[in-house]
Amino acid sequence: MNDKSICLFVKGNRESGMGHIVRSWTLAVELSMRGLDVGFETEEATPGYHYLKDRLHPTMRLNDFEHKYDCVIVDLENGPTRELLLDARTKFDTVIVVGGVGFPIHDQTAIDELVDLQIYQSVIVTNPTSATNSISGPEYIILNQDYLAGRNIYPTLVSQDALIIMGGADPHNLTPVVSSKLLASFNGYRPSVKAIFGPASHVTLLPDGVERVIAPPSLVRNLCSAKFAVSALGMTTYEAACIGVPTASICWSPDHSATADELERLGVTVNLGLWSEPHWGKLATFVDKMHNKSAWEKMSEAGRELVDGRGCARVASAIEEIL
């Protein structure tokens, strides 16, 4: 039993998306199960705040600014600034940063100097880090146990469904565009197509033949019935990989694209390029490829080999070791 107290500082909104909130919640549940005292700090009146408030366990805190914590875990888009870290060092004995899946970091030098542990969940780290206080790799992808269960039942549920998932926010409102392009890519057949709108997305009209799914509590059920997905490069790509769903990924930034290139090299996704000018011809080729049983099986297995669904436990153990 560990009696340390941990605060997770995280944001979930249209600018940051919802991936940071979802994985922080998942990590908090694991840490709480190990006996640690856990709370959150986040901006109020945001999708991330409401997500946490709706799921808060009775033993957890949300924006209790009077409570004294031993440790802070910072999970922010582009990482924390030096000013934030200097402030954190005056308030907490231990400072930890959780990094994402391909976004540029504000100040890696400050993180190296001021943070006790860095955790980067990606096949590559686009910002060189201090080797002495960092762990990285897809084995540290933080996914809840639903995805581990989903990968076990996926072979019995997979159908011809196609999913469109532009993340928790879809900051560039690409869902209708991707829907139209995907429909145009089908050659002689029409599977069921579902477009997922995250809790921070603007819900918009879609072309005929595309079903809207608004802010599901988890993507597991939809992924478990999908043959493939078109996704924004991010946590969704890794969630799909864990279950075994091949993806074609659209990138929000050049750093995302570098990550997607590596995932494509590993056979897990197809990089459609930056959101401003996606490679739609490559999408059509990907859709055709999904008709080929051996090609589909190869991509599905590559994802399952890369992400085994046990990263949250590994991250929690690494945190316990330094407390």
C-alpha positions, 0 to 999 in steps of 0.5 A: 500500500502506497500512501502518497498523494498524486495530482494529475494536471491535464486539459481536455478542450477543442484546442487540446483534444480529449486524449490527455484527459482519457489517458489521465483518467485511465492512469488515475484509476490504476494508481488509485487501485494501488492505494495512492491518493489521487486528484485532478486539476483541470480547467472548469467548464470544458469537455475535459472537466465534465468528462472527469466529473461524470466519472469521479470515484468517491475517493478522488478529488477534482479541483480541490486546490486546498489539498496538499499533494506529494506528486504532480503528473502533467499531461498537456498538449505540447508539454509544460512550459518552464514557468509551469515546471518551476512553479510545480517544483515549489509545490510538489516533491515529485514532478512527472510529465506524460508525453503524447504521440507526436506533438511538438514540445514547448521546452524539452530542455526545461523538462530534462532539467526540472522533471523527475520522470518523463513518460513518452507514449509513441513509437518515436520521440520527436523531441530528444530527451534526457536518457536518465529520467525518461521512458518511452515506447509503445509498451507505455501506451496508457489504455484502459482495460476495456481495450485489453478485453476488446482485443480478445473478442475482436476476432469474433465480432469484426464485420465490414464496418468502417469508422471515421474518428477524427479525435475527441475534438476534430479541430479542423472539422474534417469529419464531413470531408473524410466521410465524403472521400471515404464513400467515394473510395468504395469500389463496388460495395458499400459497408456500414460507415460510422462517424464518431464525434468526440465530446469536444467536436462540433457535430455536423451534417454528414453525407447520406449513408454515414451514421453519426455516433456522438460522444460514446463513453468508449470507442471499444464497442465500435472498434470491435465491430470495424474492419478498418478506420480512418482516424486522426493520428493520436491515441485513437490510432494506438487504441485501434492497433491494440484491438487489431483494427487497421487504420489510415491516419490524418495528421495535425502536425509535421510531428504527427506525420513523422510518427505516422511514417514510423507506424506505416513502416511497421505496418500498423497504419497508412499515413494520409499526410497533413490535415490541410492536404490529405492524400486521398488517392492513398486512402482509396488504395488503403480501402482496396487493400482492406478487401484483401484478406491476407493484407488485412490480417497482416495489418491487424496483427502488426497493430496487436503486436505493437500495442499489447494493452498493458502499458498503463500498469507499466507506467503506474509501476514506473511512477511507484518506483520514484515516489 
